[in-house]
Amino acid sequence: MIKKAKERVLRPASECRHPKTDLVGQRFGRLVVKEFAGRGRGSVALWLCLCDCGNNHIVRDTELKKGDTQSCGCYHKQKCSEVHTTHGATKGNKETRAYKRFHEIHTRCYNTKHPRYKDYGGRGIYVCDEWHSFPIFRDWFDSHVAEGEQLDRIDNNGPYAPWNCRGATRKEQARNTRKNVNITWEDETLCIRAWAEKLKINAGTLQGRIRLHNWPIEKALTTPAFIGRNQYTK
């Protein structure tokens, strides 16, 4: 049996009806559900989970779903340790840029109570295993994200990982969102505003040609910026 189980198994899985919702294989923070473990007090379903640190842990069904338990306890220990060992997370009495970003990406991806969780962890965005270590993240961040730049994911549907992140200005970051419509022409892909700047066409005009009047991409991008009041009727 599990030596350090938070919940005592009153009835083993073999004696219980399996829950309607099967959580096996699902990830909750640092925990991945391995199997149904039985039922505890109040007949609440219990799940045997494997923590990223390697420990097994039994957790109540409700605590997993609400996000109240997301590790075997190692995350809390890590946080307590960080209070005494900063690993370069502070300068003077202030948190460094790297640590602020480290903390931000983890809370967005794993704290279900974070206001932006639905846009990150809620849609499957996660932090790669190596970036769960602050010193490793800090070394990458300091060498790739210059002062004045933000940490930006190249693929907005991909994870926070070295191969999917870069340093980007706020302007570049604003153009790399799910809301932007990218257009590919002559083997180059840019958003509407970026094409407008490159071709010296008003962004509103270009957007109107494509979205409102359904011009072919080539015509929209190659037609001179101003061709008269009746340009859309031609």
The 8 nearest C-alpha neighbors of each residue, nearest first, counted from 0:
[[1, 2, 4, 3, 8, 55, 36, 57],
 [0, 2, 3, 4, 55, 56, 57, 47],
 [1, 3, 4, 0, 55, 56, 5, 54],
 [4, 2, 1, 5, 56, 55, 57, 6],
 [5, 3, 57, 6, 56, 1, 2, 7],
 [4, 6, 57, 3, 58, 7, 56, 71],
 [5, 7, 4, 57, 8, 58, 39, 59],
 [6, 8, 9, 39, 4, 5, 40, 57],
 [9, 7, 39, 10, 38, 37, 11, 6],
 [10, 8, 39, 38, 7, 11, 40, 37],
 [9, 11, 38, 37, 8, 14, 12, 39],
 [12, 10, 37, 13, 14, 36, 8, 38],
 [37, 11, 13, 15, 36, 14, 35, 10],
 [12, 14, 11, 15, 37, 10, 16, 36],
 [15, 13, 12, 11, 10, 16, 37, 38],
 [16, 14, 12, 13, 17, 37, 11, 10],
 [15, 17, 18, 14, 12, 13, 37, 19],
 [16, 18, 15, 19, 35, 12, 21, 37],
 [19, 17, 20, 21, 16, 44, 35, 15],
 [18, 20, 21, 17, 16, 22, 44, 35],
 [21, 19, 18, 22, 17, 23, 60, 44],
 [20, 22, 23, 19, 18, 17, 35, 24],
 [21, 23, 25, 24, 20, 32, 34, 46],
 [24, 22, 32, 33, 25, 34, 21, 35],
 [25, 23, 32, 31, 33, 22, 26, 34],
 [24, 26, 22, 23, 31, 32, 27, 30],
 [27, 25, 31, 30, 28, 32, 24, 29],
 [28, 26, 30, 69, 29, 31, 63, 25],
 [27, 29, 69, 109, 30, 26, 70, 110],
 [28, 30, 70, 51, 50, 69, 27, 31],
 [29, 31, 50, 27, 28, 70, 49, 26],
 [30, 32, 26, 49, 48, 25, 24, 27],
 [33, 31, 48, 23, 24, 25, 34, 47],
 [34, 32, 48, 23, 47, 24, 31, 49],
 [35, 33, 47, 23, 46, 32, 36, 48],
 [34, 36, 46, 37, 47, 12, 45, 33],
 [37, 35, 46, 12, 45, 47, 34, 11],
 [12, 38, 36, 11, 45, 10, 35, 44],
 [39, 37, 44, 42, 43, 10, 45, 8],
 [40, 38, 9, 8, 42, 43, 7, 41],
 [41, 39, 42, 43, 9, 38, 7, 8],
 [40, 42, 43, 39, 38, 44, 9, 59],
 [43, 41, 38, 40, 39, 44, 9, 10],
 [42, 44, 38, 41, 39, 40, 45, 59],
 [45, 43, 38, 60, 37, 59, 42, 39],
 [46, 44, 59, 36, 38, 37, 58, 60],
 [47, 45, 35, 36, 58, 57, 34, 48],
 [46, 48, 57, 34, 36, 33, 56, 32],
 [49, 47, 32, 33, 56, 31, 55, 30],
 [48, 50, 55, 31, 30, 54, 56, 32],
 [49, 51, 30, 52, 54, 53, 29, 70],
 [52, 50, 29, 53, 30, 49, 54, 70],
 [51, 53, 50, 54, 73, 29, 49, 71],
 [52, 54, 50, 51, 49, 55, 71, 56],
 [55, 53, 50, 52, 49, 56, 71, 51],
 [56, 54, 49, 48, 50, 53, 47, 57],
 [55, 57, 48, 4, 71, 47, 49, 58],
 [58, 56, 47, 4, 46, 48, 5, 6],
 [57, 59, 46, 45, 56, 6, 60, 47],
 [58, 60, 45, 62, 61, 44, 46, 63],
 [59, 61, 44, 63, 62, 45, 64, 58],
 [62, 60, 64, 63, 59, 65, 43, 44],
 [63, 61, 67, 65, 59, 68, 64, 60],
 [64, 62, 66, 60, 61, 65, 68, 67],
 [63, 65, 61, 66, 62, 60, 67, 27],
 [66, 64, 62, 67, 63, 61, 111, 68],
 [65, 67, 63, 68, 64, 111, 62, 69],
 [66, 68, 62, 65, 63, 69, 64, 61],
 [69, 67, 66, 62, 63, 70, 58, 71],
 [68, 70, 28, 29, 27, 30, 66, 67],
 [71, 69, 29, 72, 30, 68, 50, 74],
 [70, 72, 73, 56, 50, 54, 69, 55],
 [71, 73, 70, 74, 75, 76, 69, 68],
 [72, 74, 76, 75, 71, 77, 70, 52],
 [73, 75, 77, 76, 72, 70, 78, 71],
 [76, 74, 78, 77, 73, 72, 79, 70],
 [77, 75, 73, 79, 74, 78, 80, 72],
 [78, 76, 80, 74, 75, 79, 73, 81],
 [77, 79, 81, 75, 80, 76, 74, 82],
 [78, 80, 76, 82, 81, 77, 75, 83],
 [79, 81, 77, 78, 82, 83, 84, 76],
 [82, 80, 84, 78, 85, 83, 79, 77],
 [83, 81, 79, 80, 84, 85, 78, 77],
 [82, 84, 81, 80, 85, 79, 78, 86],
 [85, 83, 81, 86, 82, 80, 87, 88],
 [84, 86, 88, 81, 87, 83, 89, 82],
 [87, 85, 88, 84, 134, 133, 81, 89],
 [86, 88, 85, 89, 90, 134, 95, 137],
 [89, 87, 85, 98, 86, 95, 94, 90],
 [90, 88, 94, 95, 93, 87, 91, 92],
 [89, 91, 93, 92, 95, 94, 88, 87],
 [90, 92, 93, 89, 94, 95, 88, 87],
 [91, 93, 90, 89, 94, 95, 88, 85],
 [94, 92, 89, 90, 91, 95, 88, 96],
 [93, 95, 89, 88, 98, 90, 99, 96],
 [94, 96, 89, 98, 97, 88, 90, 99],
 [97, 95, 99, 98, 100, 94, 88, 101],
 [96, 98, 100, 95, 99, 137, 101, 140],
 [97, 99, 101, 88, 95, 100, 96, 102],
 [100, 98, 96, 102, 101, 97, 103, 95],
 [99, 101, 103, 97, 98, 102, 104, 96],
 [102, 100, 98, 99, 103, 104, 97, 105],
 [101, 103, 99, 105, 100, 104, 98, 106],
 [104, 102, 100, 106, 105, 101, 99, 107],
 [103, 105, 107, 101, 106, 102, 100, 108],
 [106, 104, 108, 102, 107, 103, 109, 101],
 [105, 107, 110, 109, 103, 108, 104, 102],
 [108, 106, 116, 104, 105, 109, 115, 119],
 [107, 109, 120, 105, 119, 106, 125, 116],
 [110, 108, 28, 106, 120, 105, 107, 111],
 [109, 111, 106, 112, 113, 107, 108, 116],
 [110, 112, 113, 116, 66, 109, 65, 120],
 [111, 113, 110, 114, 116, 66, 115, 106],
 [112, 114, 116, 115, 110, 111, 107, 106],
 [115, 113, 116, 112, 117, 107, 111, 118],
 [114, 116, 113, 118, 117, 107, 119, 112],
 [117, 115, 107, 119, 113, 120, 118, 121],
 [116, 118, 121, 115, 119, 120, 122, 114],
 [119, 117, 116, 115, 121, 122, 120, 107],
 [118, 120, 124, 116, 108, 121, 117, 122],
 [121, 119, 108, 124, 123, 116, 122, 109],
 [120, 122, 117, 119, 116, 123, 118, 124],
 [123, 121, 120, 119, 124, 118, 117, 116],
 [122, 124, 120, 121, 125, 119, 156, 108],
 [125, 123, 120, 119, 158, 122, 108, 157],
 [124, 126, 158, 108, 120, 159, 123, 127],
 [125, 127, 159, 158, 130, 160, 128, 105],
 [128, 126, 160, 130, 129, 159, 125, 158],
 [127, 129, 130, 131, 126, 132, 51, 160],
 [130, 128, 131, 127, 132, 135, 136, 160],
 [131, 129, 132, 136, 128, 127, 135, 126],
 [130, 132, 129, 128, 133, 127, 126, 136],
 [133, 131, 130, 135, 134, 129, 136, 128],
 [132, 134, 136, 135, 137, 131, 130, 101],
 [135, 133, 137, 136, 132, 138, 86, 87],
 [136, 134, 138, 137, 133, 132, 130, 139],
 [135, 137, 133, 130, 139, 134, 138, 140],
 [138, 136, 140, 134, 135, 139, 97, 133],
 [137, 139, 135, 141, 136, 140, 134, 142],
 [140, 138, 136, 142, 137, 141, 143, 135],
 [139, 141, 137, 143, 144, 142, 138, 136],
 [140, 142, 138, 139, 143, 144, 137, 97],
 [141, 143, 139, 140, 144, 138, 145, 137],
 [144, 142, 140, 141, 166, 139, 145, 165],
 [145, 143, 166, 140, 141, 148, 142, 150],
 [146, 144, 148, 147, 143, 166, 141, 142],
 [145, 147, 148, 144, 149, 96, 141, 166],
 [146, 148, 145, 168, 149, 144, 169, 167],
 [149, 147, 168, 167, 145, 146, 166, 144],
 [150, 148, 167, 166, 151, 168, 144, 169],
 [149, 151, 166, 165, 167, 144, 164, 148],
 [150, 152, 165, 164, 166, 149, 167, 153],
 [153, 151, 164, 154, 163, 155, 165, 159],
 [154, 152, 163, 164, 155, 151, 165, 175],
 [155, 153, 157, 156, 152, 163, 158, 164],
 [156, 154, 157, 152, 153, 176, 177, 175],
 [155, 157, 154, 124, 158, 123, 152, 122],
 [156, 158, 154, 155, 124, 163, 159, 152],
 [159, 157, 125, 124, 160, 126, 127, 163],
 [158, 160, 126, 127, 125, 163, 164, 152],
 [159, 161, 163, 127, 162, 158, 164, 126],
 [162, 160, 164, 163, 159, 139, 165, 127],
 [161, 163, 160, 164, 165, 159, 153, 152],
 [164, 162, 160, 153, 161, 152, 154, 159],
 [165, 163, 152, 161, 151, 153, 162, 160],
 [166, 164, 151, 150, 167, 152, 143, 144],
 [165, 167, 144, 150, 149, 148, 143, 151],
 [168, 166, 148, 149, 171, 172, 151, 165],
 [167, 169, 148, 171, 170, 149, 172, 147],
 [170, 168, 172, 171, 173, 167, 149, 148],
 [169, 171, 173, 168, 172, 174, 167, 175],
 [172, 170, 168, 174, 173, 169, 167, 175],
 [171, 173, 169, 175, 174, 170, 167, 168],
 [172, 174, 170, 171, 175, 169, 176, 168],
 [175, 173, 171, 172, 176, 179, 170, 190],
 [176, 174, 172, 173, 171, 179, 177, 153],
 [175, 177, 178, 179, 174, 173, 155, 172],
 [176, 178, 179, 155, 175, 180, 156, 174],
 [179, 177, 176, 180, 175, 174, 173, 181],
 [178, 180, 177, 176, 181, 190, 174, 175],
 [179, 181, 190, 178, 182, 191, 177, 189],
 [182, 180, 190, 189, 188, 179, 191, 183],
 [181, 183, 188, 189, 190, 184, 180, 191],
 [184, 182, 188, 187, 186, 189, 181, 185],
 [183, 185, 187, 186, 182, 188, 217, 216],
 [184, 186, 187, 183, 188, 217, 182, 216],
 [187, 185, 184, 183, 188, 182, 189, 181],
 [188, 186, 183, 184, 185, 189, 182, 194],
 [189, 187, 183, 182, 181, 184, 186, 190],
 [190, 188, 181, 182, 193, 194, 191, 183],
 [189, 191, 181, 193, 192, 180, 182, 194],
 [192, 190, 194, 193, 195, 189, 181, 206],
 [191, 193, 195, 202, 194, 190, 196, 189],
 [192, 194, 196, 190, 195, 191, 189, 197],
 [195, 193, 197, 191, 196, 192, 198, 189],
 [194, 196, 200, 192, 202, 198, 193, 197],
 [197, 195, 199, 193, 194, 198, 192, 200],
 [196, 198, 194, 195, 199, 193, 200, 192],
 [199, 197, 195, 200, 196, 194, 220, 221],
 [200, 198, 196, 195, 197, 201, 224, 194],
 [201, 199, 195, 224, 198, 202, 196, 205],
 [200, 202, 204, 203, 195, 205, 199, 224],
 [203, 201, 195, 205, 192, 204, 206, 200],
 [202, 204, 206, 201, 205, 207, 200, 192],
 [205, 203, 207, 201, 202, 206, 208, 200],
 [206, 204, 202, 208, 207, 203, 201, 209],
 [205, 207, 203, 209, 204, 208, 210, 202],
 [208, 206, 211, 204, 205, 210, 209, 203],
 [207, 209, 212, 205, 206, 214, 219, 211],
 [210, 208, 213, 214, 206, 207, 212, 211],
 [211, 209, 207, 213, 206, 212, 208, 214],
 [210, 212, 207, 213, 209, 208, 206, 214],
 [211, 213, 208, 214, 209, 210, 207, 231],
 [214, 212, 209, 210, 211, 208, 215, 207],
 [213, 215, 209, 208, 212, 219, 216, 218],
 [216, 214, 218, 217, 219, 213, 209, 208],
 [217, 215, 219, 218, 220, 214, 209, 184],
 [216, 218, 220, 219, 215, 221, 184, 214],
 [217, 219, 221, 215, 220, 216, 222, 214],
 [220, 218, 216, 217, 214, 221, 222, 208],
 [219, 221, 217, 218, 222, 216, 205, 198],
 [222, 220, 218, 219, 217, 223, 198, 216],
 [221, 223, 218, 219, 220, 224, 226, 225],
 [224, 222, 225, 221, 226, 200, 220, 219],
 [223, 225, 200, 222, 226, 201, 199, 204],
 [226, 224, 223, 227, 230, 222, 228, 200],
 [227, 225, 230, 223, 224, 228, 229, 222],
 [226, 228, 229, 230, 225, 231, 224, 223],
 [227, 229, 230, 226, 231, 225, 232, 233],
 [228, 230, 232, 231, 227, 233, 226, 225],
 [229, 231, 232, 233, 227, 228, 226, 225],
 [232, 230, 229, 233, 212, 208, 228, 214],
 [231, 233, 229, 230, 228, 212, 227, 214],
 [232, 231, 230, 229, 226, 227, 228, 214]]
